[in-house]
Amino acid sequence: MDPTATEIQELRDSFQRKLDEEGSSIPGGIHPADLARVKNTDDWLRRFLLHNDGDQKESLSMLWDTCKWRKTFGTNDLNEQNVRLDFLEDGSMFAHSQDIDGKTLFILKCKKHIKGQRDLEELKRCMVYWFERLERQDKGDMITLFFDMSETGLSNMDMDYTKYLISLFKLYYPFFLNYILIFEMPWILNTAFKIIKSWLPEKAVKKINFVNKGNLKNFVEPKYALASWGGQDNFEFTFTPEDRNGKVERKVHFADSQADSSPTAESGQGSGLKVKITPSDFINFTSENGELSGSLSLLNGDDKIISYKIKTTSPEKYRVRPCFGVLNPGASVAVTVMVQSAFQMSALSRDKFLIMGMQVDSPDMSTQELTDLWKQRGHAATEINRLRCSTSGSPGEISSRNGSIVGSTPGSSGDKLALMCNNITKLVQANAQLEVELKRSRLLQYFLVVAVGMCALGIVYIIGLVRDFSAEEKSCPAPHFADA
């Protein structure tokens, strides 16, 4: 039953009272964007009441915990610049098409995920990024979770990852789940899914549906189903950044100039912004504990408040933190640049970084305010400096193993990591071989059963013939010869 306006207002008032009483105990408080949602919109509060069957106490508890978690996790600040872009681009999770009720499908290509090969915390950030993006896209409408489990095995089953995904629906995204569709799940994973079902509330268990190419049409119309599911949609995944301001951010390109080859002690002199960048010509990357990273510092030598932003020609390769911010006169900031593990070091020398700046009126700007500012005024920002990439040591001293850049010193942690990755690879291969052998064994058993059945039928048929022959023989009278 849909909550009334009075019930929604009651939840809002209860939240405000709790905020007045306990708000000071929350580190950093509640995010302003979430406070605004509570105070000014009914739709979000309605979802909490629907999720908890109108129970005011349970709805308030969930709303309070959700707001605290969103502040701690930083959900309002997630974007393509601060999550693992390579995880978004590999096609293991994406939104596309719709179910029979018109709800967006959030698709998990399970065969693209192998337990332990990717950082779980970064995967969680990517998952929440997609949930937030879908909430904005569909204005809080429900989504359908689609597990594409074709061609998967035990190595693709990650219970921790799945448990976290379920917890998002249970704890922080109320009334957000329409169906759970599980497509072509191998029988070998039945036990694992029995465990997963135990984590779900009863209402969610009822939403689980096991589908295949034959019955998928009951939940997804053929014109909306991918060709790999037996449908008519020939969609091929390519990640597209979210359009949050009428414009999609695309890959950065900038031409060479004298600034690339003639470093100065202080950059931005010709631009009117006095910002000292150290180093001023190259970002030097070094390998430590299997991670390739570099750093630089920015010092505001101007008498103006300056906002800076760092761009790169290859945003899919790097994590830049912080990638933008505000500097008071005389203030400085240290910036760390991490290379994503999937990329080879040999390609870094072709990449460049661009530091942009603009004057702002206030140093007390939130992350969202800065993001909006650069979207609106970024085209008018001033170029401060450009930096190339370099790596320390000869190419033989640092090598790439199994998709990760690690040191090659004998006995180093890099060698141990490479050995561990090699062992994992062997284990996955052995598991795949075991699955093949198991399939062959099942096929052989099937043929044996058929052969035995046919032999049994043949024996029964022969016995029947013998019995018929014997009966005919007994029924025939013996020949009688008269005396001569």
Backbone hydrogen bonds, N-H to C=O, Kabsch-Sander energy under -0.5 kcal/mol:
donor,donor_aa,acceptor,acceptor_aa,energy
8,I,4,T,-2.1
9,Q,5,A,-2.2
10,E,6,T,-2.0
11,L,7,E,-1.9
12,R,8,I,-2.1
13,D,9,Q,-2.7
14,S,10,E,-2.2
15,F,11,L,-2.2
16,Q,12,R,-2.2
17,R,13,D,-2.2
18,K,14,S,-2.2
19,L,15,F,-2.5
20,D,16,Q,-2.3
21,E,17,R,-1.8
22,E,18,K,-3.0
23,G,19,L,-2.0
25,S,22,E,-1.7
26,I,23,G,-1.5
29,G,26,I,-2.1
34,D,31,H,-0.6
35,L,31,H,-2.3
36,A,32,P,-2.3
37,R,33,A,-1.5
38,V,34,D,-2.0
39,K,35,L,-2.5
40,N,36,A,-2.6
41,T,37,R,-1.5
46,R,42,D,-2.6
47,R,43,D,-1.6
48,F,44,W,-1.3
49,L,45,L,-1.7
50,L,46,R,-2.5
51,H,47,R,-2.5
52,N,48,F,-1.5
53,D,50,L,-1.3
54,G,49,L,-3.8
55,D,52,N,-1.9
56,Q,54,G,-0.6
59,S,55,D,-2.2
60,L,56,Q,-2.5
61,S,57,K,-2.1
62,M,58,E,-2.3
63,L,59,S,-2.6
64,W,60,L,-2.7
65,D,61,S,-2.3
66,T,62,M,-2.4
67,C,63,L,-2.2
68,K,64,W,-2.1
69,W,65,D,-2.5
70,R,66,T,-2.7
71,K,67,C,-1.8
72,T,68,K,-2.2
73,F,69,W,-3.3
74,G,70,R,-1.6
75,T,70,R,-1.5
77,D,74,G,-1.3
78,L,75,T,-1.1
82,N,79,N,-1.5
85,L,83,V,-1.0
87,F,84,R,-0.7
88,L,84,R,-1.2
89,E,85,L,-1.8
90,D,86,D,-0.9
94,F,107,I,-1.9
96,H,105,L,-2.2
99,D,103,K,-2.4
100,I,219,F,-2.9
102,G,99,D,-1.8
104,T,142,M,-0.6
105,L,97,S,-1.3
106,F,104,T,-0.5
106,F,144,T,-3.1
107,I,94,F,-3.0
107,I,105,L,-0.7
108,L,146,F,-2.9
109,K,92,S,-1.7
109,K,107,I,-0.6
110,C,108,L,-1.4
110,C,148,D,-1.5
111,K,148,D,-0.6
112,K,109,K,-1.8
113,H,110,C,-1.6
114,I,112,K,-0.5
115,K,155,S,-1.9
117,Q,114,I,-2.0
123,L,119,D,-1.9
124,K,120,L,-2.2
125,R,121,E,-1.8
126,C,122,E,-1.9
127,M,123,L,-2.3
128,V,124,K,-2.5
129,Y,125,R,-2.3
130,W,126,C,-2.0
131,F,127,M,-2.1
132,E,128,V,-2.8
133,R,129,Y,-2.3
134,L,130,W,-2.5
135,E,131,F,-2.2
136,R,132,E,-2.0
137,Q,133,R,-2.6
138,D,134,L,-2.9
139,K,135,E,-0.5
140,G,135,E,-1.6
141,D,138,D,-1.2
143,I,176,F,-2.7
144,T,104,T,-2.7
145,L,179,Y,-2.4
146,F,106,F,-2.8
146,F,144,T,-0.6
147,F,145,L,-0.6
147,F,181,L,-3.1
148,D,108,L,-2.4
148,D,146,F,-0.9
149,M,147,F,-1.1
149,M,183,F,-1.9
152,T,149,M,-1.3
156,N,153,G,-1.3
157,M,154,L,-1.2
158,D,156,N,-0.7
159,M,157,M,-0.6
162,T,158,D,-2.3
163,K,159,M,-2.8
164,Y,160,D,-2.0
165,L,161,Y,-2.1
166,I,162,T,-2.3
167,S,163,K,-2.1
168,L,164,Y,-1.6
169,F,165,L,-1.1
170,K,166,I,-2.2
171,L,167,S,-2.9
172,Y,167,S,-0.6
172,Y,168,L,-1.6
173,Y,168,L,-1.9
176,F,173,Y,-0.8
178,N,143,I,-3.1
178,N,176,F,-0.5
180,I,207,K,-2.2
181,L,145,L,-3.0
182,I,180,I,-0.5
182,I,209,N,-2.7
183,F,147,F,-3.0
183,F,181,L,-0.6
184,E,182,I,-0.6
184,E,211,V,-2.8
189,L,186,P,-1.9
190,N,187,W,-1.8
193,F,189,L,-1.9
194,K,190,N,-1.5
195,I,191,T,-1.5
196,I,192,A,-1.9
197,K,193,F,-2.3
198,S,194,K,-1.0
199,W,195,I,-0.7
199,W,196,I,-1.3
200,L,196,I,-0.6
200,L,197,K,-0.8
204,A,201,P,-0.6
205,V,201,P,-2.1
206,K,202,E,-1.6
207,K,204,A,-1.4
208,I,205,V,-1.4
209,N,180,I,-2.6
211,V,182,I,-2.7
211,V,209,N,-0.6
216,L,212,N,-1.6
218,N,215,N,-1.9
219,F,216,L,-2.5
220,V,216,L,-2.8
224,Y,221,E,-2.0
225,A,221,E,-0.9
225,A,222,P,-0.6
227,A,233,D,-2.3
229,W,226,L,-1.5
230,G,227,A,-1.7
231,G,226,L,-2.4
232,Q,222,P,-3.0
233,D,225,A,-2.8
234,N,232,Q,-0.7
244,R,242,E,-1.0
244,R,247,K,-0.5
252,V,312,T,-0.7
260,D,257,S,-1.8
261,S,257,S,-0.6
261,S,258,Q,-0.8
262,S,258,Q,-1.6
267,S,275,V,-1.2
268,G,384,I,-1.1
271,S,268,G,-0.5
272,G,268,G,-0.7
272,G,269,Q,-0.8
273,L,268,G,-1.2
275,V,267,S,-1.6
275,V,273,L,-1.1
276,K,299,L,-2.7
277,I,275,V,-0.5
278,T,297,S,-2.2
283,I,388,R,-3.0
284,N,282,F,-0.7
285,F,283,I,-0.6
285,F,390,S,-3.2
286,T,293,S,-2.6
288,E,291,E,-2.7
291,E,288,E,-1.7
293,S,286,T,-2.4
293,S,291,E,-0.6
294,G,337,V,-2.5
296,L,335,V,-2.0
297,S,278,T,-2.6
298,L,333,V,-2.3
299,L,276,K,-2.4
300,N,331,A,-3.0
301,G,274,K,-2.2
301,G,299,L,-1.0
306,I,327,L,-2.5
307,S,358,M,-3.0
308,Y,325,G,-1.9
309,K,356,M,-2.0
310,I,323,C,-2.9
311,K,309,K,-0.5
311,K,354,L,-2.9
313,T,352,K,-2.0
317,K,314,S,-2.0
318,Y,314,S,-0.7
319,R,338,M,-2.4
320,V,318,Y,-0.5
321,R,319,R,-0.6
321,R,336,T,-2.4
325,G,308,Y,-1.8
327,L,306,I,-3.5
330,G,300,N,-2.7
331,A,328,N,-2.4
333,V,298,L,-1.9
335,V,296,L,-3.3
336,T,321,R,-2.4
337,V,294,G,-2.9
338,M,319,R,-2.6
338,M,336,T,-0.5
339,V,292,L,-2.7
340,Q,317,K,-3.8
343,F,340,Q,-1.8
347,A,344,Q,-0.9
348,L,345,M,-1.8
350,R,347,A,-1.1
351,D,348,L,-2.1
353,F,387,L,-3.0
354,L,311,K,-2.7
355,I,385,N,-2.9
356,M,309,K,-3.0
356,M,354,L,-0.6
357,G,382,T,-2.5
358,M,307,S,-2.0
360,V,305,I,-2.3
365,M,363,P,-1.4
370,L,366,S,-2.4
371,T,367,T,-2.5
372,D,368,Q,-2.5
373,L,369,E,-2.3
374,W,370,L,-2.5
375,K,371,T,-1.7
376,Q,372,D,-2.1
377,R,373,L,-3.1
378,G,374,W,-1.3
380,A,377,R,-1.6
381,A,378,G,-1.5
382,T,357,G,-3.2
384,I,355,I,-3.0
385,N,355,I,-1.4
387,L,353,F,-2.7
388,R,281,D,-2.2
389,C,351,D,-0.9
390,S,283,I,-2.4
392,S,285,F,-1.9
397,E,394,S,-1.8
398,I,394,S,-0.8
399,S,406,V,-1.5
401,R,399,S,-0.5
401,R,404,S,-3.0
404,S,401,R,-2.3
406,V,399,S,-2.0
406,V,404,S,-0.7
408,S,397,E,-1.5
412,S,409,T,-2.3
416,K,412,S,-1.7
417,L,413,S,-2.5
418,A,414,G,-2.7
419,L,415,D,-2.8
420,M,416,K,-2.6
421,C,417,L,-2.8
422,N,418,A,-2.4
423,N,419,L,-2.5
424,I,420,M,-2.5
425,T,421,C,-2.5
426,K,422,N,-2.3
427,L,423,N,-2.4
428,V,424,I,-2.7
429,Q,425,T,-2.5
430,A,426,K,-2.8
431,N,427,L,-2.4
432,A,428,V,-2.4
433,Q,429,Q,-2.5
434,L,430,A,-2.4
435,E,431,N,-2.2
436,V,432,A,-1.9
437,E,433,Q,-2.7
438,L,434,L,-2.5
439,K,435,E,-2.3
440,R,436,V,-2.4
441,S,437,E,-2.7
442,R,438,L,-2.5
443,L,439,K,-2.2
444,L,440,R,-2.7
445,Q,441,S,-2.6
446,Y,442,R,-2.1
447,F,443,L,-2.2
448,L,444,L,-2.5
449,V,445,Q,-2.6
450,V,446,Y,-2.3
451,A,447,F,-2.9
452,V,448,L,-3.1
453,G,449,V,-2.4
454,M,450,V,-2.5
455,C,451,A,-2.6
456,A,452,V,-2.7
457,L,453,G,-2.4
458,G,454,M,-2.4
459,I,455,C,-2.7
460,V,456,A,-2.7
461,Y,457,L,-2.3
462,I,458,G,-2.5
463,I,459,I,-3.0
464,G,460,V,-2.1
465,L,461,Y,-2.0
466,V,462,I,-2.6
467,R,463,I,-2.5
468,D,464,G,-2.3
469,F,465,L,-2.6
470,S,466,V,-2.5
471,A,467,R,-2.5
472,E,468,D,-2.2
473,E,469,F,-2.1
474,K,470,S,-2.2
475,S,471,A,-1.7
476,C,472,E,-1.0
482,A,480,H,-0.5
